[in-house]
Amino acid sequence: MLDIFKVFSNDTKTSKSVAKERLQLVLVHDRVDCSPTLLDMIKTDILKVIANYAEIEEEGLEIKMSKSRSEEDGVPVSALIANIPLKNVRDRN
């Protein structure tokens, strides 16, 4: 489940911070009704597409699911939140 994070994470994390991150991911998965496998597939696809256009800065990479409320009617909706730092954008002319 967290294999994608291992590639882009800092090896200096404490066991406490790793456990906290895992618990947060489990809680988010429960709230947004999204399986960990589906979320990993979404993350992989997003990173592949962005890599076609820009070089990704691995430090600071964060992709997660969250619950929020719709601005129009206040209905709970799932949201994909991505923070993907870019080193440089490729010229695709």
C-alpha positions in Angstrom: 0.0 0.0 0.0 2.8 2.5 0.8 5.3 1.3 -1.8 4.9 4.4 -3.9 5.7 6.5 -0.9 8.9 4.6 -0.2 10.3 5.6 -3.6 9.7 9.3 -3.0 10.2 9.5 0.8 13.0 10.5 3.0 14.7 7.5 4.7 15.2 9.4 7.9 11.5 9.0 9.0 11.0 7.7 12.5 8.8 4.7 13.2 6.4 7.1 14.9 5.9 9.2 11.8 5.6 6.2 9.5 2.9 4.7 11.8 1.1 8.0 11.9 1.2 8.3 8.1 -0.1 4.8 7.7 -3.0 5.4 10.2 -3.9 8.6 8.3 -4.0 6.8 5.0 -6.2 4.0 6.5 -8.6 6.6 7.9 -8.8 8.5 4.6 -9.4 5.3 2.6 -12.3 4.4 5.0 -13.8 7.9 4.6 -13.6 8.2 0.8 -14.6 4.6 0.0 -11.5 4.1 -2.2 -9.4 1.0 -2.0 -5.7 1.3 -1.4 -5.1 -0.5 -4.7 -7.2 2.0 -6.6 -5.5 4.9 -5.0 -2.1 3.5 -5.9 -3.2 3.0 -9.5 -4.4 6.6 -9.7 -1.1 7.9 -8.3 1.0 5.9 -10.7 -1.1 7.0 -13.7 -0.9 10.7 -12.6 2.9 10.5 -12.2 3.3 8.8 -15.6 1.3 11.5 -17.4 3.1 14.4 -15.6 6.5 12.8 -16.3 5.7 13.1 -20.1 5.7 16.9 -19.7 7.9 17.7 -16.7 10.6 16.3 -14.5 9.1 15.6 -11.1 11.0 16.7 -7.9 10.6 13.6 -5.7 11.1 15.5 -2.4 7.8 17.0 -1.3 5.7 14.8 -3.5 2.3 14.1 -1.9 -0.9 12.7 -3.4 -3.8 11.8 -1.1 -7.6 11.5 -1.0 -9.7 13.6 1.2 -13.4 14.4 2.0 -14.7 17.9 1.5 -18.1 19.5 1.1 -19.5 20.8 -2.2 -19.7 24.6 -2.3 -23.1 24.5 -4.0 -25.1 22.3 -1.7 -22.7 21.2 1.1 -22.9 17.5 0.1 -19.8 15.5 1.1 -17.5 14.7 -1.9 -14.2 12.9 -2.3 -11.3 15.0 -3.4 -7.9 14.1 -4.8 -5.2 16.4 -3.4 -1.8 16.5 -5.2 1.3 18.4 -4.4 3.8 17.5 -7.2 6.9 19.8 -7.3 8.4 20.1 -10.7 12.1 20.5 -11.5 11.6 21.7 -15.0 8.9 21.6 -17.8 9.8 20.0 -21.1 9.3 21.8 -24.3 6.9 19.7 -26.3 7.0 21.6 -29.7 
